[in-house]
Structure formats: C-alpha cells, structure tokens
Amino acid sequence: MDNNQLNIKALRIKVLEISPSVILISICFSERLDLRFALEMEGIFPHLRLQGDLRLTTNGKQIQLDEVQVKLLYTMADSKNIEKPIVLHGPEGSGKTLLALEVAKMKLSHYLKKEKLKDVDDKNSLRLIICGSYVGEDRVPFLLKQLKVEIKDIQDFCTVEFKPVANLPMSTPKKFAKSIEKLLDLGNQNGNQTIVLMDELFPGFETSQWTEFKGIDNVDFVLALRHAFNDGLCLGRFNWFKRKQIEFQDVMDQEGVHEFKNVIFCHLRKSFRCTQELLSLAYYMLMHAAPEEKMYKSKSFYHHFPMVTSGKIPIWLEVESLAGFIKYASTDLELKDAKDVMVIYDTENVKDVIDTLKNYCSERKWRQCLSTSVTGSEASTVIIYDLKSIHFESISRAVLQLIFVTTKTSK
C-alpha cells in the first residue's frame, strides 16, 4: 500500500478505542479531504457532533448517544450501505433532523472520494437539496433556517439548495419518487450526483413499503418522517376494520436499525429534547382534545420514558393584558435574564397586541414564531401567548420550561 495512503479502518479502530470528546486536525492537507472526510465517512465526526449537540440540548443531563443512533452511523459507514436511501422515524426530540443531516454529510464525503473531487472548484459536480415537507398551513421556515446553519461546514464542497415542499403526492414509494423527481428537476443529472435530504415527510403508505423504494438514478435520499406519522393513518376504510389497530398504531415499537436490499430504515424511540413533565402534559392534552379533532389518532403514544429527563412543571399565567405579561417577563427571577426564549403567537390576535409583543421580543432578543411555523424550532423556554387552541407542535418545542399565557379575553 502507498505509504501516503490513509489506513482508514485502522484509524477508525484507534479513534473508537480512545473515544475522544474533541478531535483537532493540524495537517496542511486536511482541507483537501483525505483525513477530514475519512473521519466523516467512518461516522466519527458525525458521532462527535451529535454527542455535543445532545449535551447542549439536555443541558448536560445526557452526554452519550443512544445505541440506535450510534448503530445507524456505523451501519451507514459500511461500504455496502452508504449509497442506500435511509429512512428515519421517531418521536419528537429524538434527533431525527440532525441525525439525517449527519448521514447526508457522510454520503457527501463518500461521493467526494468516489468521484475524486478534491477541490472546491468541483463543487458543481455534487448537489445537496434540503427540503422541509409540510401539509396545509404548517410552514417550515425555522426548520430550513436551522439546517442552513448546520451545513456551513460542507457548503464549499457542493451546491446546496433549500426548498419547502407542500402537499407532495406520495400514496406509494413509486409515486413519491415520481413526484419528487418532477418537483426537484432530478431527471436530468448529466452524470452528476445529487443527495436529497427531506425532513418532516408524511408518507401516504405503510412503513413496510419503503423496501420497494427504487430511488432515482444518480440521486441518493435521506428521509426523516414526521413524528406524528403512523401506519394506521395510511389505511383505507376497509383495512381499518380488517386489521387490529395494535398491528399498525405503534410504528415506533420497532426500535433499531434495519438493513434491506434497497433501503436502510431506522426507528428511534427515545426523546431527548422535552422533559418528562412537558411530554406528559402534551400527551394529556392530546388525549383530552375535542373528540371531533381526533388528535389521539394522529400520534403514537409509545415512549421509552426512562431516557427522558425530569424538569420544571409548566406554568399557566393569566394576565389582564399584554402589559401584565411584559411586567412579569421583565421582573421574574428566571425570565428577566433568560436568553434562549421563543414566544409562539397567533395571527388571529389583535394586530396592535402582536406588534407590541414582537417589539418586546426583539428588544429582549427572543425569537418570535407563528403557531403555524414552529416545526423544526426549539428553545430552552417556550412561551405560548394567548392561542385560541393549543397544538402538540407548540408544546413539544420547549426543552426545559413551558409557559402558557392567557388574557381575560382568551376563549
């Protein structure tokens, strides 16, 4: 073997043996991919980044990835799997989005090596398309904004596009492939490679059918399903009566990484973002929602609760008006100095009230978010201001503390 050639497998074994928290590269050729992207392809850098993010998300309470997340990274590092499409599913806060992004980076490193693309001048030969899928009025601006931040370390090596995708037809894997090919103009690749990362996907077919997914020539896929998805939502009226609900209601019960001929499927079951108190409240509200909304049918309620951290009890604050909330937020011992705060509001509120609320948030450097645009966002403290109805997505954005604010005019 060439003495200048990296022994990647030996390197991986040694790094895993050491189990470092930080890796520093001080080699003049590191920007030319050899060592840097070897560590990406072997899942070592993705592992370290995800572990660091987990520490931040849980405020240091959880410092290790769970075994399913680790297994996925090293399953994808196998040469026989790296070009297979990957489908991820799991509860809110299980790390689907960041895990999908790390797998996409591993795939990118693989294709850079495979196509022998060594310089940033070759970036047009690789295309990464990052999509946020949504249905109806549930927009995804925060999700795409987060992903833009997370890909800064790879944007010199490929062209990157961001696309919100609404109401994508996908009653079968074949129809999904056809729809996405047309929407993203994937039919004319001119021999170049494209990686499509799609988050918040809500298929119209059962999980088992992903094994039939053939993909598209010169296009690789990383697909993260929306947490609310379960197989029961894809069944027609006849199958609802024919099959027992337990057979399909809890897709998340299939924890683990599953290798198939055409695809890799990863079921996550552990939520890291929300505390036990927040999840218990969210699930209680879902189960006791108005019967006509049938919210309980849109969510699988199985969780591996021992992995969820304990935290603060949510607060309900009733005030006379917005001025009362501003006074509270400015004087409360915890809120007056809080930095990582997001306020969720509804456009149906009085415009002058919302304008004043947004101005106050801007002064405090707090994030403001419409109730229909919370997908992909999170904050240590989430304040839900005067919403007419509470959605699961809004509650599950909080990491440590959740505050409901209602006024005397609230219904």
Residue, then its C-alpha position, 0 to 999 in steps of 0.5 A: m500500500d502507498n505509504n501516503q495512503l490513509n489506513i482508514k479502518a485502522l484509524r477508525i479502530k484507534v479513534l473508537e478505542i480512545s473515544p475522544s470528546v474533541i478531535l483537532i486536525s493540524i495537517c496542511f492537507s486536511e482541507r483537501l479531504d483525505l483525513r477530514f472526510a475519512l473521519e466523516m465517512e467512518g461516522i466519527f465526526p458525525h458521532l462527535r457532533l451529535q454527542g455535543d449537540l445532545r449535551l447542549t440540548t439536555n443541558g448536560k443531563q445526557i452526554q452519550l448517544d443512544e445505541v440506535q443512533v450510534k448503530l445507524l452511523y456505523t451501519m451507514a459507514d459500511s461500504k455496502n450501505i452508504e449509497k442506500p436511501i435511509v429512512l428515519h422515524g421517531p418521536e419528537g426530540s429524538g434527533k431525527t433532523l440532525l441525525a439525517l443531516e449527519v448521514a447526508k454529510m457522510k454520503l457527501s464525503h463518500y461521493l467526494k472520494k468516489e468521484k475524486l473531487k478534491d477541490v472546491d472548484d468541483k463543487n458543481s459536480l455534487r448537489l445537496i437539496i434540503c427540503g422541509s415537507y409540510v401539509g396545509e398551513d404548517r410552514v417550515p421556515f425555522l426548520l430550513k433556517q436551522l439546517k442552513v446553519e448546520i451545513k456551513d461546514i460542507q457548503d464549499f464542497c457542493t451546491v446546496e439548495f433549500k426548498p419547502v415542499a407542500n402537499l407532495p403526492m406520495s400514496t406509494p414509494k413509486k409515486f413519491a419518487k415520481s413526484i419528487e423527481k418532477l418537483l426537484d428537476l432530478g431527471n436530468q443529472n448529466g452524470n452528476q450526483t445529487i443527495v436529497l435530504m427531506d425532513e418532516l415527510f408524511p408518507g401516504f403508505e405503510t412503513s413496510q413499503w419503503t423496501e420497494f423504494k427504487g430511488i432515482d438514478n444518480v440521486d441518493f435520499v435521506l428521509a426523516l418522517r414526521h413524528a406524528f406519522n403512523d401506519g394506521l393513518c395510511l389505511g383505507r376504510f376497509n383495512w381499518f376494520k380488517r386489521k387490529q389497530i395494535e398491528f399498525q398504531d405503534v410504528m415506533d415499537q420497532e426500535g433499531v436499525h434495519e438493513f434491506k436490499n434497497v433501503i436502510f430504515c431506522h426507528l428511534r424511540k427515545s426523546f431527548r429534547c422535552t422533559q418528562e413533565l412537558l411530554s406528559l402534559a402534551y400527551y394529556m392534552l392530546m388525549h383530552a382534545a375535542p373528540e371531533e379533532k381526533m388528535y389521539k389518532s394522529k400520534s403514537f403514544y409509545h415512549h421509552f420514558p426512562m431516557v427522558t429527563s425530569g424538569k420544571i412543571p409548566i406554568w399557566l399565567e393569566v394576565e389582564s393584558l399584554a402589559g401584565f405579561i411584559k411586567y412579569a417577563s421583565t421582573d421574574l427571577e428566571l425570565k428577566d435574564a433568560k436568553d434562549v426564549m421563543v414566544i409562539y403567537d397567533t395571527e388571529n390576535v389583535k394586530d396592535v397586541i402582536d406588534t407590541l409583543k414582537n417589539y418586546c421580543s426583539e428588544r429582549k432578543w427572543r425569537q418570535c414564531l407563528s403557531t403555524s411555523v414552529t416545526g423544526s424550532e426549539a428553545s430552552t423556554v417556550i412561551i405560548y401567548d394567548l392561542k385560541s387552541i393549543h397544538f402538540e407542535s407548540i408544546s413539544r418545542a420547549v426543552l426545559q420550561l413551558i409557559f402558557v399565557t392567557t388574557k381575560t379575553s382568551k376563549 
